[in-house]
Amino acid sequence: MKRHFRLFMIGILVLIAVAACAPPTPQIIEKTVVVEKPVEVTKIVEKPVEVVVTKEVPVEVTKIVERPVEVVVTPTPAPVTLTYFTFSAAPDHLTDLDEMIRIFEEKHLGIKIKVETAPFGEYFAKLSTLIAGGMAPDIFELNYENFVSFAAKGVLLDLGPLAKADKEFKPDIFYPRAYNAFNLNGLQFGLPETFSTVVLFYNKDLFDKAGLTYPAANWTWKDAVTAAKKLTNAKTGVWGLYSPIQFWEFYKKAAQNNCSFFSPDRKKVTIDAPECVEALETMVGFVTKDRVMPTDAEMGGVSDGDLFKTGKIAMDVTGIWMFAAFKDAPFKWDIQVEPGLKQQATHFFANAVSVFAATKHPQEAWQWVKFFTTSPDMAKIRVKSGWELAALSNPAFFEDYLKLSPPANRAAVFKSLEYAIVPPVIERQAEMQDAVNKLVDQVKLGQLTPKEALDQAKAQIEELMR
């Protein structure tokens, strides 16, 4: 029974399997549905191909190789300090000098100027001491009278090579007489700083009060004495004139009387000539004979400048450097060319700036010397302050000078230069000046006559020249 059941079940399973494998029965489709499905299509596009033909060209390639570089920083050198020794700046013009230095140092940042001063009466002795002691200033002021002495000692630097090397420097900028004064045997031992002269200052108020005509440019000393006698008033302590009795006035008045200390070839001393004796007699006569000029005792230690400024001297023979000192005088004053004797002769004073021969800074020293003697800034300061005349030939500076007042008659300064004479000089200049001054003092005191004094002067000068 069980066997028939198994066979039955197997038959059933076979029938099921056959039915599953038979094709499906066809059916009628009532609606068609279209389903769109994206299809990825690869599109091939043809494009022209650029064919590049490369030509091999040799190329130079610079190869940069980095190496360490050593940077050396050089420190800025310290400024050079130059010492400048002067007698003319103090006391009235130190501020003017400071202004010049300020301008110079702004233009020359590596140079500083240190100023030292001494009074004129002590200056040259002190300068000699400084040089002898190894403490010489780099640059110093010299007047013409002492220039030859210092040049002869070999302590001055020849500025010629420095001037020649400086393309900006032109010697013709100077007043020729001033420039040549400091050339010795073809060597330029200084550049002229200033030149000046001596004139006749007069108190216009005193002349007006006495009813006198003002001094004229052609006056002689006889004319001056005539006026001075009318101006002298013992009761009020007013003196008619003052003209120093000393070396500098004597050689000038000797020249006014056609006399010189030396023969033209300078081989003979002629200070004892009759014309020189007569000139000294005239000078002393203002005090002893004419009584129009005070003695040293009557001046009581007061300078002629102070007496003029206080109205106690009507006419004073002194330098144009006194313009600044007399500017504030409480009266009207003016100037005139100094009176003469047989002819007119006036002072020609020139100051120069020289460089010490052994200075450690010649180039820097040259820069200061050039600026201090040629700069337009310097010249303008001098004109404005009345600190002598810059020794320049430019008329423009003098035009400005002439416009200043007082004095109104500044033209007398340039008129005086027409009669200018230079001082007599020898190598032992200071000794000659001292010798003459001592002898002249003895004449003033009545201890020697003018002839006796000048006979002795001749002998002493001849000894100094040997």
Beta strands, then each sheet from edge to edge (+ up, - down):
strand 1: 80-86
strand 2: 111-117
strand 3: 139-143
strand 4: 183-184
strand 5: 187-188
strand 6: 191-196
strand 7: 198-203
strand 8: 239-242
strand 9: 313-319
strand 10: 333-336
strand 11: 346-347
strand 12: 349-355
strand 13: 389-390
strand 14: 420-421
sheet 1: 2+ 1+ 3+ 12- 6+ 13-
sheet 2: 4+ 5-
sheet 3: 8+ 9+ 7- 10+
sheet 4: 11+ 14+
end
